[in-house]
Amino acid sequence: MKVEFVKSTVKDFPPCDRPEVVFVGRSNVGKSSLINMIVGKNIARVSKEPGRTRMINYFLLEDKIYLVDVPGYGFAKVPLKEQNKWKKMMENYFFHRKENIKMVFLLIDSLAGVQPLDEKMISWLRFIGVPFTVILTKTDKATQKELSGTLKQIKDYVGKEAVILSSAKEGKGKREILRRILSEIL
């Protein structure tokens, strides 16, 4: 699979010449790891430390689609002032790129379940009218009972929307995510 890093930016976005698929979620939910698993290369920087991704990172997939890795929301170990800058950056990004964004993958940790900030993100994505799919991450770490509970909780928020189970460590969900990116977006 052909993928290349394009740029890290705060507001100087690439031209709107390709559709964008955005990966959002709480800090340390596995956005960068999931991108690496999907493309089969360690192209997105991964860290165990929450808040490592601090800019909007663009990757070009098959010369056709931008995969966009954004800073997480929540418990990053950075000052409140920095978190507020990230919030403004994200609002600016979604405002200016809304027409170009064809799908948002909202990542939710299978062990943590839907958190208040996830609820806000779901409401906000609906408010701005951007299509999204929930990806349940780190399923390899959850028991069947934990997965069932989290799935029920997610369905209470998103209804009959698709929920994809994934594990970057095991490669779980890769085909379904790629199918959704390549067939539904192009």
C-alpha positions in Angstrom: 0.0 0.0 0.0 1.4 3.4 -1.0 1.4 6.0 1.7 3.5 9.1 2.4 3.8 11.7 5.0 2.7 15.1 3.6 3.0 17.6 6.5 2.4 18.5 10.1 0.5 21.8 10.4 -1.6 24.0 12.7 -3.3 26.0 10.0 -1.4 25.8 6.7 -3.4 22.9 5.2 -2.7 21.1 1.9 -4.9 22.0 -1.1 -8.5 20.7 -1.0 -7.7 18.4 -3.9 -8.4 15.1 -2.2 -10.9 13.8 0.2 -9.9 13.6 3.9 -10.4 10.9 6.5 -9.9 12.1 10.0 -9.0 10.1 13.1 -10.2 11.7 16.3 -10.5 10.5 19.9 -9.2 11.0 23.4 -5.5 11.3 24.1 -3.8 7.9 24.0 -6.7 6.1 22.4 -4.5 4.7 19.6 -5.1 7.1 16.6 -1.5 7.0 15.4 -1.2 3.2 16.0 -4.4 2.6 14.1 -3.1 4.6 11.1 0.1 2.6 11.1 -1.8 -0.7 11.3 -4.1 0.4 8.4 -1.3 1.4 6.0 1.1 -1.4 7.2 4.0 1.0 8.0 5.1 3.0 11.0 4.5 6.4 9.4 2.6 8.1 12.3 4.6 8.8 15.4 3.4 6.7 18.4 4.0 7.2 22.1 2.7 5.8 25.3 2.7 9.4 26.7 -0.7 11.0 26.1 -0.6 14.2 24.0 2.3 13.3 21.8 0.5 14.4 18.6 0.4 18.1 18.8 -0.3 19.2 15.2 -2.5 18.0 12.4 -0.6 15.4 10.5 -1.4 14.6 6.9 -0.6 11.3 5.2 -1.4 10.6 1.5 -2.9 7.1 0.8 -2.6 5.7 -2.7 -2.3 9.3 -4.1 -6.0 9.6 -3.5 -7.0 10.3 0.1 -5.5 12.2 3.0 -5.5 10.4 6.3 -5.5 13.0 9.0 -4.1 12.3 12.5 -5.2 15.0 14.9 -4.3 15.8 18.6 -6.3 13.9 21.1 -8.7 15.5 23.6 -8.7 14.8 27.3 -5.9 13.9 29.7 -2.8 15.0 27.9 0.0 16.1 30.3 0.2 19.6 28.9 -0.8 23.0 30.4 -4.5 24.1 30.1 -3.3 26.9 27.8 -1.8 24.4 25.4 -5.0 22.3 25.5 -7.0 25.4 24.6 -4.7 26.1 21.7 -5.4 22.5 20.5 -9.1 23.0 20.8 -9.0 26.2 18.7 -6.8 24.5 16.2 -9.3 21.6 15.9 -12.3 24.0 15.5 -10.4 25.9 12.9 -9.5 22.7 11.0 -13.0 21.3 11.0 -14.5 24.8 10.0 -12.1 25.2 7.1 -12.0 21.6 5.9 -15.6 20.5 6.5 -16.4 20.2 2.8 -13.3 18.1 2.2 -13.8 15.8 5.2 -15.6 12.7 3.9 -15.4 10.6 7.1 -14.4 10.9 10.7 -13.3 7.8 12.5 -14.1 8.4 16.2 -11.9 6.1 18.2 -13.1 5.0 21.6 -11.0 2.8 24.0 -12.8 -0.5 24.5 -11.8 -0.5 28.2 -12.7 3.1 29.0 -16.0 3.2 27.0 -17.7 6.4 26.1 -16.4 9.2 28.2 -18.0 12.7 28.6 -15.6 14.2 26.1 -16.5 11.5 23.6 -20.2 12.4 24.1 -19.3 16.0 23.3 -17.4 15.0 20.2 -20.4 12.9 18.9 -22.7 15.8 19.5 -20.3 18.2 17.8 -19.8 16.0 14.7 -23.6 15.7 14.4 -24.0 19.5 14.8 -21.5 20.3 12.1 -22.9 17.5 9.8 -19.7 15.5 9.3 -20.2 11.7 8.8 -18.5 9.5 11.4 -17.9 5.9 12.3 -17.0 4.7 15.7 -13.9 2.5 16.0 -13.5 0.6 19.2 -9.8 0.3 19.9 -7.6 -2.0 22.0 -10.1 -4.8 21.8 -7.2 -7.3 22.5 -7.0 -5.9 26.0 -10.7 -6.2 26.8 -12.7 -9.3 28.0 -15.8 -10.3 26.1 -17.9 -8.9 29.0 -16.1 -5.5 28.8 -16.5 -5.4 25.0 -20.2 -6.2 25.3 -20.8 -3.5 27.8 -18.9 -0.9 25.8 -20.7 -1.9 22.6 -24.0 -1.5 24.3 -23.0 1.9 25.7 -21.8 3.1 22.2 -25.0 2.0 20.5 -26.9 4.0 23.0 -25.1 7.1 21.7 -24.8 6.3 18.0 -27.8 4.1 17.4 -27.5 1.8 14.4 -24.4 3.5 13.1 -21.5 1.1 12.3 -19.1 0.3 15.0 -15.8 -1.3 14.0 -13.8 -3.4 16.5 -10.1 -3.0 16.2 -6.8 -3.9 17.6 -3.7 -2.3 16.2 -1.6 -4.9 17.9 -3.4 -7.8 16.2 -4.4 -6.1 13.0 -8.1 -6.5 13.8 -10.5 -4.3 11.8 -8.0 -3.4 9.1 -10.0 -4.8 6.2 -13.2 -3.2 7.3 -11.6 0.2 7.9 -9.8 0.1 4.5 -13.0 -1.0 2.8 -14.9 1.9 4.3 -12.1 4.3 3.3 -11.7 3.1 -0.2 -15.2 2.1 -1.3 -17.4 4.5 0.6 -15.3 7.6 0.3 -14.0 7.5 -3.3 
